[in-house]
Amino acid sequence: MEPKAVVEASWQAMQSNDFVKTPRWLSDDFLCDWPTSGERREGRANFVESHRRYPAAGPWNVGIVRLLEQGGRW
C-alpha cells in the first residue's frame, strides 16, 4: 500500500470513531506529538487508549485538510 493510502485509511478509521481499527495503520513505534497541548503519545496502544478515554461530548469529527510528503504535496 502506498504511503498516501495508508494515511488516508488511518484517518478514515479515526473518522469512524472505532478506535480499535486505528492501530492497524500505525507502527508499533508510532510517535504522535500534539504541539498545541505539548502532549506526546508513544506507541500505537497509547495513541488509541488516549482517544478511547478522551471525554468527548459525542462523536469525533476528523478530516484531512491536506497531505504533505517530503518534497511536496500529494
N, CA, C and O of each residue as an XYZ file, in Angstrom:
296
protein
N       0.844     -1.174      0.000
C       0.000      0.000      0.000
C       0.893      1.241      0.000
O       1.873      1.310      0.741
N       0.556      2.187     -0.810
C       1.331      3.426     -0.901
C       1.153      4.264      0.372
O       0.109      4.188      1.019
N       2.175      5.068      0.735
C       2.085      5.880      1.952
C       0.833      6.764      2.019
O       0.214      6.879      3.076
N       0.464      7.381      0.909
C      -0.724      8.241      0.909
C      -1.974      7.434      1.277
O      -2.808      7.904      2.051
N      -2.103      6.240      0.734
C      -3.263      5.394      1.021
C      -3.296      4.970      2.489
O      -4.370      4.863      3.080
N      -2.128      4.729      3.075
C      -2.054      4.375      4.496
C      -2.554      5.535      5.353
O      -3.340      5.338      6.280
N      -2.094      6.746      5.038
C      -2.527      7.932      5.793
C      -4.032      8.122      5.665
O      -4.717      8.355      6.662
N      -4.544      8.026      4.456
C      -5.985      8.203      4.241
C      -6.794      7.135      4.984
O      -7.824      7.443      5.583
N      -6.334      5.894      4.948
C      -7.046      4.812      5.630
C      -7.027      4.994      7.145
O      -8.021      4.718      7.816
N      -5.904      5.455      7.683
C      -5.837      5.654      9.134
C      -6.803      6.741      9.579
O      -7.435      6.618     10.629
N      -6.923      7.804      8.789
C      -7.861      8.871      9.156
C      -9.303      8.457      8.934
O     -10.189      8.943      9.637
N      -9.565      7.583      7.990
C     -10.924      7.048      7.841
C     -11.299      6.223      9.071
O     -12.440      6.273      9.530
N     -10.347      5.469      9.600
C     -10.595      4.706     10.828
C     -10.883      5.645     11.989
O     -11.775      5.375     12.794
N     -10.138      6.751     12.088
C     -10.389      7.737     13.143
C     -11.766      8.367     12.969
O     -12.488      8.554     13.948
N     -12.131      8.694     11.744
C     -13.425      9.328     11.475
C     -14.573      8.409     11.885
O     -15.638      8.891     12.269
N     -14.372      7.103     11.808
C     -15.425      6.152     12.168
C     -15.663      6.109     13.677
O     -16.657      5.547     14.136
N     -14.739      6.711     14.455
C     -14.793      6.691     15.918
C     -14.679      5.274     16.481
O     -15.019      5.032     17.639
N     -14.206      4.353     15.668
C     -13.935      2.992     16.123
C     -12.426      2.899     16.317
O     -11.694      2.495     15.413
N     -11.975      3.277     17.500
C     -10.543      3.407     17.737
C      -9.829      2.064     17.826
O      -8.601      2.019     17.893
N     -10.578      0.983     17.826
C      -9.969     -0.341     17.775
C      -9.397     -0.598     16.380
O      -8.438     -1.357     16.240
N      -9.972      0.023     15.350
C      -9.481     -0.135     13.972
C      -8.175      0.615     13.734
O      -7.367      0.211     12.898
N      -7.971      1.685     14.453
C      -6.857      2.586     14.183
C      -5.480      1.932     14.253
O      -4.647      2.226     13.396
N      -5.188      1.057     15.230
C      -3.831      0.518     15.338
C      -3.344     -0.214     14.099
O      -2.140     -0.314     13.862
N      -4.267     -0.718     13.322
C      -3.873     -1.439     12.109
C      -2.974     -0.588     11.224
O      -2.117     -1.118     10.518
N      -3.159      0.705     11.257
C      -2.450      1.612     10.358
C      -1.240      2.273     11.006
O      -0.549      3.058     10.357
N      -0.971      1.970     12.275
C       0.142      2.588     12.988
C       1.214      1.551     13.292
O       0.903      0.396     13.584
N       2.466      1.962     13.224
C       3.559      1.052     13.562
C       3.645      0.891     15.081
O       3.107      1.708     15.829
N       4.323     -0.162     15.528
C       4.493     -0.383     16.967
C       5.211      0.780     17.628
O       4.929      1.116     18.778
N       6.146      1.400     16.900
C       6.922      2.502     17.468
C       6.375      3.872     17.054
O       7.110      4.859     17.044
N       5.094      3.925     16.717
C       4.438      5.166     16.314
C       4.652      6.249     17.369
O       4.601      5.978     18.568
N       4.891      7.470     16.913
C       5.091      8.613     17.795
C       4.203      9.748     17.323
O       4.240     10.123     16.151
N       3.407     10.296     18.226
C       2.499     11.391     17.894
C       2.772     12.569     18.820
O       2.681     12.439     20.041
N       3.106     13.712     18.243
C       3.290     14.946     19.002
C       2.151     15.893     18.695
O       1.851     16.151     17.529
N       1.515     16.411     19.729
C       0.500     17.446     19.588
C       1.107     18.733     20.121
O       1.063     18.982     21.326
N       1.675     19.558     19.241
C       2.407     20.741     19.681
C       1.559     21.755     20.443
O       2.076     22.437     21.328
N       0.293     21.869     20.127
C      -0.551     22.860     20.790
C      -0.671     22.578     22.283
O      -0.607     23.500     23.097
N      -0.844     21.320     22.641
C      -1.011     20.960     24.053
C       0.277     20.447     24.689
O       0.345     20.264     25.904
N       1.300     20.217     23.863
C       2.563     19.708     24.377
C       2.521     18.223     24.727
O       3.404     17.723     25.425
N       1.511     17.525     24.249
C       1.381     16.101     24.553
C       2.153     15.251     23.544
O       2.338     15.630     22.388
N       2.587     14.105     24.019
C       3.255     13.131     23.159
C       2.699     11.750     23.476
O       2.572     11.374     24.641
N       2.374     11.012     22.448
C       1.916      9.635     22.588
C       2.950      8.744     21.918
O       3.263      8.909     20.738
N       3.474      7.800     22.687
C       4.468      6.873     22.159
C       3.844      5.490     22.036
O       3.350      4.932     23.016
N       3.871      4.943     20.830
C       3.327      3.616     20.578
C       1.858      3.662     20.213
O       1.102      4.509     20.690
N       1.478      2.741     19.364
C       0.093      2.760     18.887
C      -0.907      2.475     19.993
O      -1.997      3.045     19.986
N      -0.575      1.618     20.937
C      -1.515      1.312     22.022
C      -1.824      2.558     22.850
O      -2.979      2.783     23.211
N      -0.815      3.367     23.156
C      -1.032      4.600     23.922
C      -1.844      5.615     23.133
O      -2.686      6.310     23.701
N      -1.605      5.708     21.847
C      -2.356      6.631     20.992
C      -3.840      6.261     20.990
O      -4.702      7.121     21.167
N      -4.123      4.990     20.791
C      -5.512      4.530     20.741
C      -6.187      4.704     22.101
O      -7.328      5.160     22.172
N      -5.496      4.346     23.169
C      -6.086      4.454     24.504
C      -6.403      5.900     24.862
O      -7.424      6.167     25.497
N      -5.548      6.833     24.468
C      -5.824      8.244     24.763
C      -7.085      8.715     24.052
O      -7.828      9.534     24.594
N      -7.337      8.214     22.856
C      -8.555      8.586     22.132
C      -9.782      7.894     22.720
O     -10.865      8.476     22.784
N      -9.605      6.685     23.136
C     -10.732      5.945     23.708
C     -11.186      6.576     25.026
O     -12.381      6.590     25.321
N     -10.255      7.093     25.814
C     -10.577      7.662     27.127
C     -10.888      9.161     27.100
O     -11.347      9.707     28.103
N     -10.651      9.821     25.991
C     -10.857     11.268     25.926
C     -12.332     11.593     26.177
O     -13.210     10.967     25.585
N     -12.609     12.565     27.050
C     -14.002     12.872     27.406
C     -14.720     13.739     26.367
O     -15.096     14.875     26.656
N     -14.903     13.213     25.188
C     -15.595     13.964     24.137
C     -17.105     13.920     24.383
O     -17.627     12.958     24.946
N     -17.782     14.959     23.958
C     -19.240     15.033     24.099
C     -19.881     14.647     22.772
O     -20.498     15.482     22.111
N     -19.738     13.396     22.387
C     -20.276     12.934     21.115
C     -19.171     12.441     20.205
O     -18.002     12.430     20.590
N     -19.536     12.031     18.995
C     -18.547     11.505     18.055
C     -17.521     12.560     17.644
O     -17.826     13.749     17.547
N     -16.322     12.098     17.411
C     -15.282     12.982     16.908
C     -15.497     13.186     15.421
O     -15.918     12.272     14.712
N     -15.211     14.370     14.963
C     -15.213     14.651     13.529
C     -13.805     15.055     13.136
O     -13.314     16.111     13.535
N     -13.169     14.215     12.361
C     -11.809     14.487     11.910
C     -11.777     14.397     10.398
O     -12.610     13.732      9.782
N     -10.825     15.063      9.820
C     -10.683     15.002      8.376
C      -9.316     15.490      7.951
O      -8.594     16.125      8.720
N      -8.981     15.189      6.740
C      -7.700     15.606      6.176
C      -7.895     16.935      5.466
O      -8.739     17.057      4.579
N      -7.119     17.918      5.857
C      -7.136     19.215      5.187
C      -6.186     19.178      4.004
O      -6.535     19.597      2.900
N      -4.984     18.673      4.241
C      -4.018     18.487      3.156
C      -2.994     17.455      3.614
O      -2.765     17.273      4.809
N      -2.396     16.800      2.662
C      -1.354     15.823      2.936
C      -0.044     16.344      2.381
O       0.029     16.795      1.238
N       0.977     16.278      3.195
C       2.305     16.702      2.765
C       3.216     15.488      2.730
O       3.097     14.577      3.550
N       4.104     15.492      1.791
C       5.127     14.459      1.728
C       6.470     15.162      1.606
O       6.528     16.363      1.339
N       7.527     14.426      1.798
C       8.843     15.021      1.635
C       8.978     15.501      0.201
O       8.852     14.717     -0.739
N       9.233     16.780      0.038
C       9.434     17.330     -1.294
C       8.194     17.906     -1.945
O       8.275     18.365     -3.085
N       7.055     17.903     -1.283
C       5.863     18.486     -1.897
C       4.578     17.953     -1.322
O       4.548     17.436     -0.205
N       3.514     18.081     -2.092
C       2.193     17.618     -1.670
C       1.754     16.462     -2.539
O       2.223     16.299     -3.666
N       0.834     15.645     -1.995
C       0.241     14.594     -2.800
C      -0.867     15.187     -3.621
O      -1.518     14.475     -4.386
